Every structure is written in C-alpha cells, then in structure tokens.
C-alpha cells in the first residue's frame, strides 16, 4: 500500500472535505478524490460517505483511521531516525585496534570525534589484528586499525592507508649506543632483548629474522609499560613502534632502527569489503587523518636524541 494514500486519507478525515484536504496538500480536488477511491479499492471498503456538503467517515473509515495514524507516525519516526544517523545526531561506531595504535592514534581520533558528535556511541576493542579481521568479517566491528608487514595479506577487506610505522630501539640513557642517530641490528647482536614472545618470528623483530638475525631474547614481557620498565632499569633493549614513541617513558632513549633491518610496517584503516559504511564511520576516518598528522609531529620529537 502506498503510504501517501494514508496521508491523504487522514487529511480528508481531518477536514471533512476533499476540497479542504486538497488545499492543505497542494493537490486538486479531483486528485484527492482519485486517491481516496484508490485506497478504498485497496482496502475493499467505502471509507467516506459523499454528502452534499463534504464527506463523513463510514464505520470502516473510522476503523482504518487509527491504523493509518499509527503507520504514518511510525514512518515519520523512522525518517527522523534515519536523518539523525545521516546528521551524526545518533548511531554507533565500533572500532578495533592493536595495542600500540591505542597509545595515541586511536584515542586522539576518538576524543576529537566525540567532541564533534557526542550523540554517536563509540566503542573500542583492543586485541590482535587477526582477531579484529575476523570481527570485521562477522560484522562485530565497523572499523579495525591493522598493521601489515611484508608477509600479511588481508583478503575481503578494504584498506585505507593511514601511515607507515618505523621502529625505534629503546635503550637505557647510559647505553653505549644511546647517542646514535640510527642503529643497525648487527650492532645489537650481543644485547639482552625484551620481547613479547620467546620466538622472534612472533615479535616486532620478525621481519629482521628473514635476513638471519636472531636476537637473544632474555625477557618475555607482553605489556608495553613493563618492557619500558625493564629498559629503564638497564636490563635490555626492545623495539617500540613509532605509534607508541610519543608515549614512551622519559627515562629511556629511542633511536631509529635502520629501515633495511626491519621493514616499515604499514598501518591501515580496514573495513569489510562490500559493506555499506555507516555515516559515523565515514566521518571518523577524517578524524583519524587529523590524528595521524599530530602523531607524526610527536614522533619527530620522540626521535630527537636526549
């Protein structure tokens, strides 16, 4: 049923006249009459008695009227809800990110987005990239921040490049190499390494192992705060991505790692291919771009030797 017919029906009932309804709706009297006849044909009942002076609802018409009002009211509410989504006055955004992206990049984008669109609900899930990819595929996330090196592939996803993420070596300030502008891995072969796994291929240094470098992993620590704490105590060295460099402790030194020793990771905003992006997602990508610009400035500052 064409809901426009119900709007005409309600207006005729309200005015008690085809002519009065036509004036309000901007139709001709004959157009209103035809639309009421069409509606009567669809419902299989006479809805108005045509009288010498105007029209009056029949019993069937009185029965239909509250249903017509409910339908048009609900449709009006639906249109308002859709408009609110388009205008970012409502809605939700579900974001997933890996730990170092949550150090500065994602929080900055979320804070700016929330300030601009406080009525949109934003949630954040932290975890491994592989888990976020699975959640994108099942529709549990709208967006995931993912990092890709030389070996990762993401099928079924749309990838929007955000930035490249070089590595820094975190050293104690008194370390013999702390004053260098850049480091090669061969210079760190004899160091005690702090990593998230005892298997180098499962750590940030995995790409370097392809060339034969095997770090001596002495301490296995998962949390970034703990890794930096061990470095600050002089117990070893570790790698810190540029994404987390701006949040590094002040009592450690970050020295850029030569890109030939550890290929730069690329960081992407990933969405499921073939899925229509909600309005909030489209807007959030702009805030991510702004956060990237700010982050680059902070990384340059963190890379300045103490």
Backbone torsions as a table, in degrees:
resi	resn	phi	psi	omega
1	UNK	NA	135.4	177.0
2	UNK	-74.3	116.2	-177.9
3	UNK	-65.2	-19.7	176.6
4	UNK	-62.3	-30.2	177.9
5	UNK	-65.3	-35.4	179.6
6	UNK	-69.3	-33.4	176.8
7	UNK	-64.3	-44.0	178.5
8	UNK	-63.9	-43.0	179.2
9	UNK	-57.5	-46.7	179.9
10	UNK	-62.8	-40.0	-177.8
11	UNK	-69.2	-38.0	177.2
12	UNK	-64.9	-42.3	178.3
13	UNK	-61.6	-39.1	-178.6
14	UNK	-68.1	-39.5	-174.7
15	UNK	-91.7	-20.6	-176.9
16	UNK	66.8	25.5	-175.0
17	UNK	-163.2	134.9	172.1
18	UNK	-63.4	-41.4	-177.6
19	UNK	-65.1	-44.3	179.2
20	UNK	-63.6	-40.9	178.0
21	UNK	-65.1	-40.2	-179.8
22	UNK	-61.1	-40.1	-179.9
23	UNK	-64.0	-41.1	-179.2
24	UNK	-69.6	-41.4	-174.1
25	UNK	-85.9	-11.6	-178.8
26	UNK	79.6	24.9	177.5
27	UNK	-106.6	172.0	168.9
28	UNK	-85.1	159.9	179.2
29	UNK	-60.6	-38.7	-178.5
30	UNK	-68.2	-34.0	178.3
31	UNK	-66.1	-40.7	177.2
32	UNK	-63.4	-43.6	179.8
33	UNK	-60.2	-43.3	179.9
34	UNK	-64.1	-40.1	-178.5
35	UNK	-67.7	-37.5	176.5
36	UNK	-66.5	-39.5	177.9
37	UNK	-64.0	-39.3	177.7
38	UNK	-62.9	-43.3	179.3
39	UNK	-64.5	-41.9	178.1
40	UNK	-61.2	-37.0	176.8
41	UNK	-65.8	-37.3	-178.6
42	UNK	-71.3	-38.4	-178.3
43	UNK	-89.1	-11.1	177.9
44	UNK	71.3	35.7	-179.4
45	UNK	-154.4	150.0	172.0
46	UNK	-78.9	125.5	-174.9
47	UNK	-98.8	-23.7	-179.2
48	UNK	-134.4	140.2	166.3
49	UNK	-85.8	126.3	178.5
50	UNK	-85.5	114.4	-176.0
51	UNK	-110.0	165.8	179.0
52	UNK	-56.5	-33.8	179.0
53	UNK	-123.4	87.4	177.3
54	UNK	88.3	-162.6	-178.2
55	UNK	-132.1	160.4	179.6
56	UNK	-139.3	140.0	179.4
57	UNK	-60.8	136.7	170.1
58	UNK	-81.3	176.5	177.1
59	UNK	-59.6	-39.8	177.5
60	UNK	-65.2	-38.3	178.2
61	UNK	-62.8	-42.5	177.8
62	UNK	-64.6	-32.2	177.4
63	UNK	-67.7	-40.5	-176.2
64	UNK	-74.2	-29.9	-169.3
65	UNK	-56.1	-49.8	-179.4
66	UNK	-64.0	-32.7	177.1
67	UNK	-67.6	-40.9	178.2
68	UNK	-62.8	-40.4	179.2
69	UNK	-64.8	-41.9	-179.6
70	UNK	-63.8	-41.5	-179.0
71	UNK	-65.4	-48.0	-177.2
72	UNK	-69.8	-35.2	176.1
73	UNK	-64.2	-44.2	-179.9
74	UNK	-64.4	-39.4	178.2
75	UNK	-64.5	-39.8	177.5
76	UNK	-63.4	-39.8	177.1
77	UNK	-64.0	-41.9	179.1
78	UNK	-61.8	-42.7	178.7
79	UNK	-63.4	-38.9	177.7
80	UNK	-65.0	-40.8	178.4
81	UNK	-64.1	-42.1	178.4
82	UNK	-64.7	-39.1	178.5
83	UNK	-64.7	-38.1	178.9
84	UNK	-64.4	-38.5	176.4
85	UNK	-63.3	-45.5	-179.9
86	UNK	-63.4	-36.9	-177.4
87	UNK	-87.7	2.5	-178.6
88	UNK	59.6	34.4	173.6
89	UNK	-96.8	3.3	178.2
90	UNK	-164.8	177.7	175.7
91	UNK	112.5	-173.8	-178.2
92	UNK	-145.4	159.0	175.5
93	UNK	-142.6	124.7	-177.9
94	UNK	-112.0	116.0	-173.5
95	UNK	-115.2	140.2	172.1
96	UNK	-121.2	145.5	-179.3
97	UNK	-154.5	155.8	174.9
98	UNK	-85.6	168.1	-165.8
99	UNK	-58.0	-47.6	-175.3
100	UNK	-72.5	-24.2	173.7
101	UNK	-68.2	-25.3	178.5
102	UNK	-83.3	-3.4	179.9
103	UNK	-70.4	-36.8	-178.2
104	UNK	-152.2	-45.7	-171.7
105	UNK	-56.8	-58.8	-175.3
106	UNK	-69.0	-44.0	178.0
107	UNK	-58.9	-39.7	179.3
108	UNK	-63.8	-43.7	179.3
109	UNK	-64.8	-40.7	-179.7
110	UNK	-65.7	-42.1	-178.5
111	UNK	-64.1	-42.8	179.7
112	UNK	-67.2	-39.3	179.1
113	UNK	-65.1	-44.4	-178.7
114	UNK	-64.5	-36.4	178.3
115	UNK	-65.2	-35.6	-179.0
116	UNK	-82.2	-31.8	-174.9
117	UNK	-135.5	69.5	-173.1
118	UNK	-66.1	-16.4	-177.3
119	UNK	-88.8	-3.4	175.3
120	UNK	-91.7	127.6	179.7
121	UNK	-82.0	124.3	-179.6
122	UNK	-118.3	127.8	176.5
123	UNK	-118.0	153.9	-178.4
124	UNK	-131.2	130.1	175.0
125	UNK	-117.7	125.3	177.9
126	UNK	-99.6	143.0	179.7
127	UNK	173.3	-168.5	-179.5
128	UNK	-78.2	151.9	-178.4
129	UNK	-57.7	-42.7	-177.4
130	UNK	-60.8	-34.3	179.4
131	UNK	-70.9	-39.6	178.6
132	UNK	-65.8	-37.5	177.5
133	UNK	-60.5	-42.7	178.7
134	UNK	-64.0	-38.3	-179.5
135	UNK	-70.3	-32.0	174.2
136	UNK	-63.5	-41.8	-177.4
137	UNK	-66.6	-32.7	-179.3
138	UNK	-90.7	-2.6	179.1
139	UNK	83.8	11.8	179.2
140	UNK	-79.7	-19.1	177.2
141	UNK	-126.4	149.1	173.3
142	UNK	-92.1	-29.2	-173.6
143	UNK	-150.7	141.9	174.2
144	UNK	-134.7	136.7	172.7
145	UNK	-90.0	118.7	-175.6
146	UNK	-125.0	153.5	177.3
147	UNK	-118.4	139.5	-177.6
148	UNK	-132.6	129.8	173.1
149	UNK	-99.0	-143.8	-175.8
150	UNK	-79.7	-19.3	-171.2
151	UNK	-108.7	-15.8	-175.7
152	UNK	-78.1	142.6	174.2
153	UNK	-133.8	142.9	-178.2
154	UNK	-125.8	94.8	178.6
155	UNK	-84.3	145.5	177.1
156	UNK	77.5	13.2	180.0
157	UNK	-124.1	150.2	168.5
158	UNK	-95.0	127.1	-177.2
159	UNK	-112.5	129.8	177.2
160	UNK	-117.9	112.5	-174.7
161	UNK	-65.5	130.6	178.0
162	UNK	-103.8	-50.8	-178.3
163	UNK	-167.2	167.1	170.4
164	UNK	-100.1	145.4	-168.4
165	UNK	-122.1	84.2	178.5
166	UNK	-69.7	165.6	-177.7
167	UNK	-103.2	147.4	172.0
168	UNK	-115.6	148.2	169.9
169	UNK	-93.8	125.6	178.0
170	UNK	-93.0	125.0	-175.4
171	UNK	-129.7	156.4	169.8
172	UNK	-67.5	144.0	-178.4
173	UNK	-57.2	-25.7	-179.7
174	UNK	-92.3	4.5	179.8
175	UNK	-63.6	146.0	-177.0
176	UNK	-61.1	-20.7	-178.1
177	UNK	-106.8	6.9	-172.9
178	UNK	-65.1	-23.3	-178.0
179	UNK	-91.7	4.6	-176.7
180	UNK	-76.6	153.2	176.1
181	UNK	-83.9	-22.0	-178.4
182	UNK	-161.8	151.7	-177.9
183	UNK	-128.3	148.7	170.9
184	UNK	-106.7	149.6	-176.7
185	UNK	-63.6	-32.9	-178.4
186	UNK	-59.3	-26.8	178.9
187	UNK	-74.4	-13.0	-176.1
188	UNK	-112.7	12.9	-174.5
189	UNK	-61.8	-32.7	-176.7
190	UNK	-93.8	6.5	-176.6
191	UNK	-82.6	156.6	168.8
192	UNK	-81.7	125.3	-176.8
193	UNK	-102.4	145.9	174.9
194	UNK	-111.7	122.0	-175.1
195	UNK	-144.5	168.5	-178.2
196	UNK	-83.3	-4.3	-179.9
197	UNK	-154.4	152.8	176.1
198	UNK	-76.2	-12.3	177.9
199	UNK	-99.1	113.3	-176.5
200	UNK	-56.3	-32.7	-178.1
201	UNK	-67.8	-12.7	177.9
202	UNK	-101.5	14.5	-177.4
203	UNK	-121.7	-179.8	178.9
204	UNK	-64.1	-18.6	-177.9
205	UNK	-90.2	8.5	-173.5
206	UNK	-57.1	-41.1	-177.5
207	UNK	-63.3	-33.0	-179.2
208	UNK	-69.8	-24.6	-178.9
209	UNK	-68.4	-18.9	178.6
210	UNK	-64.5	-26.3	179.2
211	UNK	-91.3	3.3	175.8
212	UNK	103.3	-5.7	-179.7
213	UNK	-72.3	131.2	178.8
214	UNK	-126.9	104.3	-179.5
215	UNK	-68.9	152.2	174.4
216	UNK	-90.8	94.1	-176.3
217	UNK	-81.5	109.7	-176.7
218	UNK	-95.9	-35.1	-177.3
219	UNK	-124.9	126.6	177.0
220	UNK	-103.8	112.6	-176.0
221	UNK	-137.2	133.5	-176.9
222	UNK	-90.1	-33.8	-173.1
223	UNK	-88.2	142.1	-178.9
224	UNK	-65.6	-36.5	179.5
225	UNK	-62.6	-42.7	-179.4
226	UNK	-67.4	-40.0	178.3
227	UNK	-59.5	-46.1	-179.7
228	UNK	-66.6	-34.0	178.1
229	UNK	-62.9	-40.7	178.8
230	UNK	-67.5	-39.3	177.0
231	UNK	-63.4	-44.7	-178.8
232	UNK	-63.1	-26.0	178.3
233	UNK	-85.6	-1.9	178.6
234	UNK	79.1	21.9	-175.9
235	UNK	-91.2	-7.6	179.4
236	UNK	167.0	-170.8	179.7
237	UNK	-123.1	160.1	177.2
238	UNK	-151.0	170.5	175.8
239	UNK	-101.3	139.6	176.1
240	UNK	-129.0	124.9	178.0
241	UNK	-67.2	156.2	178.8
242	UNK	-60.3	-27.7	179.1
243	UNK	-58.2	-32.1	-177.8
244	UNK	-103.5	0.1	-174.4
245	UNK	-63.0	-37.2	-178.4
246	UNK	-67.4	-17.4	-179.7
247	UNK	-104.5	14.9	-178.1
248	UNK	-70.8	153.3	177.6
249	UNK	-62.7	148.5	179.9
250	UNK	-74.9	-12.9	-177.2
251	UNK	-100.7	21.8	170.2
252	UNK	-128.2	163.4	-179.2
253	UNK	-117.1	135.5	177.6
254	UNK	-108.6	126.6	178.1
255	UNK	-122.3	128.3	-179.4
256	UNK	-58.4	138.6	174.6
257	UNK	-88.3	136.5	-179.8
258	UNK	-57.5	131.2	-175.7
259	UNK	-63.4	-21.2	177.4
260	UNK	-71.3	-20.4	-178.5
261	UNK	-90.4	-24.1	178.6
262	UNK	-148.6	98.2	-177.3
263	UNK	-51.6	140.1	-178.4
264	UNK	-64.1	131.7	174.1
265	UNK	-75.5	144.6	172.5
266	UNK	-101.3	136.3	-178.8
267	UNK	-110.1	131.4	-175.1
268	UNK	-127.4	153.6	163.8
269	UNK	-94.0	116.1	-174.4
270	UNK	-107.7	136.8	174.2
271	UNK	-132.9	160.1	-179.4
272	UNK	-72.0	131.5	179.0
273	UNK	-67.0	141.4	176.8
274	UNK	80.1	4.2	-179.7
275	UNK	-106.4	130.7	179.6
276	UNK	-68.3	126.8	-178.5
277	UNK	-73.7	130.5	174.8
278	UNK	-66.3	154.0	-178.8
279	UNK	-54.5	-36.8	-179.1
280	UNK	-62.9	-36.6	179.8
281	UNK	-65.8	-45.7	179.4
282	UNK	-57.8	-42.9	179.5
283	UNK	-68.7	-38.9	-176.8
284	UNK	-63.4	-33.1	179.5
285	UNK	-59.8	-35.4	176.8
286	UNK	-64.4	-38.9	178.1
287	UNK	-70.0	-31.7	174.5
288	UNK	-63.3	-43.1	178.7
289	UNK	-59.8	-41.2	179.1
290	UNK	-66.3	-37.5	178.6
291	UNK	-66.6	-35.2	177.3
292	UNK	-60.9	-44.1	179.3
293	UNK	-60.0	-45.3	179.6
294	UNK	-65.3	-39.1	-177.7
295	UNK	-64.6	-39.0	179.6
296	UNK	-60.2	-38.4	177.1
297	UNK	-63.8	-41.1	-179.8
298	UNK	-68.3	-36.0	179.5
299	UNK	-66.1	-40.5	178.0
300	UNK	-60.2	-38.8	178.4
301	UNK	-67.8	-39.4	-179.2
302	UNK	-68.1	-27.3	-176.9
303	UNK	-82.6	-7.8	179.8
304	UNK	-72.4	123.8	-177.7
305	UNK	-57.6	141.7	179.9
306	UNK	-72.5	NA	NA
